[in-house]
Amino acid sequence: MSLQLPSEIVVERFLPTVRVLLARALDERGFTQQEIADRLGVTQAAVSRYVSGDADIEDRIADDPHTARTVETVADGFESGTLDEYEALAELSALVDELEDRGPICAIHEAEMPALAGLGCDLCVRGDDDRLRAEREVLADVRKAARLFARTEGTARVVPNVGTNVGTALPDATDHADVAAIPGRIYEMDGRVEVPANPEFGASRHVAGTVLAAAAVDSTVRAAINVRTDEALLDAARDRGFDPLRVDAGYEDRDSRLRERFREDGVRPVVYHEGAFGIEPITYVLGETAVDAVRRLGDLLPAAASDR
């Protein structure tokens, strides 16, 4: 893996692009090439290259609306005399912050360092703190679990029509935004399981609600995966001593009702409902991690298949 600091992206991609855009904007406003050079701290020859169209720019930065607004603000300020160099620098520094916060600088950084892809990295914004490490661990867990589910034999037949999702909560999770899952859900196509995207926080409601309800009663349970309710699968769970917990299918006050059931009957490894009008029957397999939940499901599938 090649290590590259975000600041390298700023120096090598952001700064040259913004200089070109500013030079062209000032040229359109009637500034001479020498005046532009003095403003930007470059040579007149460089400005000539910028405005002639010969200079390379980073399209992902140039096309971002934050970049366009900032370039216009700085150029207008220079033209009207309402913005000095210090204030222009402040505008550009704020733009860097915007583009680093899941913006094009972040995207370029992930492209240069593929190991960052899918981690939800916000190192530039928040730094390397304990919560960031926890978020990375949760995202990695969901990513591994989704891949394990996709390559486990027999999973395609238990993907419900609404799709499967797998989620893991942060240790101190309080709402759905603290649970990572797969955006768009995992789906079945032509007998194959397809994982459409890398995990993100806040990408699920029902799996996240189930996880949060379970974690509120048993803090060791922080993950779940949903599949189609299947009697053979439930029988396999009973044979393993899991005693699946049947819950109501209704959406109204769902999360609070789940928490109450877990308080009354305990958090069990397999939780299911039989559906209702407009609600597909769904089973949740729980675990300490998403990988644990998928492995538990994988252990049940061969027995469920033999019952058919």
Buried (B, 14 or more C-beta within 10 A) or exposed (E): EEEBEBEEBBEBBBBBBBBBBBBBBBBEEEBEBEBBBBBBEBEBEBBBBBBEEEBEBBEBBBEBEBBEEBBEBBBEBBBEEEBEEEBBEEBBEEBBEBBBBBBBBBBBBBEBBEEBEBBBBBBBEEEEEEEBEBBBBBBBBBBBBBBBBBEBEBBBBBBBEBBBBBBBBBEEBEEBEBBBBBEBBBBBEEEEBBBEEBBBBBBBBBBBBBBBBBBBBBBEBBBBBBBBBBEBBBBBBEEBEBEBBBBBBEBEEBBEBBBBBBEEBEBBBBBBBEBEEEBBBBBBBBBBBBBBBBBBBBBBBEBBBEBE
